[in-house]
Amino acid sequence: MIQAHNHPVLDSVKWYGSDGSALNEAITKNIEAARFAVETNFLKPPAGGGEGPNKNETIQFLDDQIIEKVGLFHRSYDDFADDACGYRH
């Protein structure tokens, strides 16, 4: 993202982040990267209920339901690993 602003075609695609890009200081403290993120509506969908002021009750409810039915907390990295291996449910 720090270099993406130098390539005009990259501002014409949708950008999505992951757990590692949420509030990443390399993005938030770099003026060009931060501007690019705002201008392209860079999104980082929530991957969990969050803590404190970031707590999302709907997502927390879904997390609780998954834990109840599956017996463990689902992490976004689980999906990434499945995708990387070509595994499909």
C-alpha positions in Angstrom: 0.0 0.0 0.0 3.0 2.3 0.7 4.0 1.9 -3.0 0.6 1.4 -4.5 -0.2 5.1 -4.8 2.6 5.2 -7.4 0.7 2.9 -9.8 -2.5 4.5 -11.1 -4.2 1.2 -12.1 -4.1 0.0 -8.4 -6.5 2.7 -7.3 -9.2 1.2 -9.6 -9.5 -2.1 -7.8 -11.1 -2.9 -4.4 -8.7 -3.4 -1.5 -9.4 -5.6 1.4 -7.2 -6.2 4.5 -6.8 -8.9 7.1 -6.0 -9.1 10.8 -2.4 -8.0 10.0 -3.5 -4.8 8.2 -5.9 -3.5 10.8 -4.5 -0.3 12.2 -1.1 -1.2 10.8 1.3 1.6 11.6 3.2 1.2 8.3 -0.1 2.3 6.7 -1.5 4.7 9.3 1.7 6.7 9.8 2.7 6.9 6.1 0.9 9.9 4.6 0.8 8.4 1.0 -0.3 5.0 2.2 -3.0 6.4 4.5 -4.3 8.7 1.8 -4.4 5.8 -0.7 -6.3 3.7 1.9 -8.9 6.4 2.3 -9.2 7.2 -1.4 -9.7 3.5 -2.3 -12.0 2.8 0.7 -9.6 0.2 2.0 -11.7 -2.3 4.1 -10.7 -4.7 6.8 -13.7 -6.8 7.6 -13.9 -7.8 11.3 -12.6 -11.3 12.1 -13.9 -11.5 15.7 -15.9 -9.8 18.4 -13.2 -7.4 19.4 -12.4 -6.0 22.7 -13.5 -2.9 24.6 -14.8 -0.1 22.3 -14.2 -2.3 19.3 -16.6 -5.0 20.5 -19.2 -5.8 17.9 -22.2 -7.6 19.6 -23.4 -9.2 16.4 -20.0 -10.7 15.6 -19.5 -11.7 19.2 -22.9 -13.5 19.1 -21.8 -15.4 15.9 -18.4 -16.2 17.5 -20.2 -17.6 20.6 -22.5 -19.7 18.4 -19.5 -21.1 16.5 -17.7 -22.0 19.8 -20.9 -23.6 21.1 -21.4 -25.8 18.0 -17.8 -26.5 17.0 -16.0 -26.3 20.3 -13.3 -23.8 19.4 -12.9 -20.3 18.2 -12.8 -19.8 14.5 -9.9 -17.6 13.3 -9.7 -16.0 9.9 -6.4 -17.7 9.3 -8.2 -21.0 9.2 -10.0 -19.9 6.1 -6.8 -18.6 4.5 -5.1 -22.0 5.1 -8.0 -23.9 3.6 -7.9 -21.6 0.5 -4.1 -22.0 0.1 -4.4 -25.7 0.2 -7.4 -25.8 -2.2 -9.6 -27.4 0.5 -13.3 -27.0 0.1 -16.0 -28.1 2.6 
